[in-house]
Amino acid sequence: LTYFGIEGAAEKVRLAFTLAGVPFEDERINFEQWGPMKASTPYGQLPILTIDDGECIAQSGAMIRYAATFGDGSLYPK
């Protein structure tokens, strides 16, 4: 999970992974790092979630739905 060193749009995703007990890499970047990185991100924005197989999710709503499917299912009931 890549985002700035603030809570913002990525915080709900961080919390969902934590509540589900899913280990994840929390990469917090600063604004100097963001400049060169921006052109290579989907939609030119953060946060981005890179899955182990290389797939990248770029919208925080999609990330939270993905994160909520882990654990005991209580975050995303069927």
Secondary structure as the mmCIF struct_conf table of DSSP 4:
data_model
#
loop_
_struct_conf.conf_type_id
_struct_conf.id
_struct_conf.beg_label_comp_id
_struct_conf.beg_label_asym_id
_struct_conf.beg_label_seq_id
_struct_conf.end_label_comp_id
_struct_conf.end_label_asym_id
_struct_conf.end_label_seq_id
STRN STRN1 THR A 2 PHE A 4
BEND BEND1 GLY A 5 GLU A 7
HELX_RH_3T_P HELX_RH_3T_P1 GLY A 8 ALA A 10
HELX_RH_AL_P HELX_RH_AL_P1 GLU A 11 ALA A 20
TURN_TY1_P TURN_TY1_P1 GLY A 21 GLY A 21
STRN STRN2 GLU A 27 ILE A 29
HELX_RH_AL_P HELX_RH_AL_P2 PHE A 31 MET A 37
HELX_RH_3T_P HELX_RH_3T_P2 LYS A 38 SER A 40
BEND BEND2 THR A 41 THR A 41
HELX_RH_3T_P HELX_RH_3T_P3 PRO A 42 GLY A 44
BEND BEND3 LEU A 46 LEU A 46
STRN STRN3 ILE A 48 ILE A 48
STRN STRN4 LEU A 49 THR A 50
TURN_TY1_P TURN_TY1_P2 ASP A 52 ASP A 53
BEND BEND4 GLY A 54 GLY A 54
STRN STRN5 CYS A 56 ILE A 57
HELX_RH_AL_P HELX_RH_AL_P3 SER A 60 ALA A 68
TURN_TY1_P TURN_TY1_P3 THR A 69 THR A 69
BEND BEND5 PHE A 70 PHE A 70
TURN_TY1_P TURN_TY1_P4 GLY A 71 ASP A 72
BEND BEND6 GLY A 73 GLY A 73
TURN_TY1_P TURN_TY1_P5 SER A 74 LEU A 75
BEND BEND7 TYR A 76 TYR A 76
#
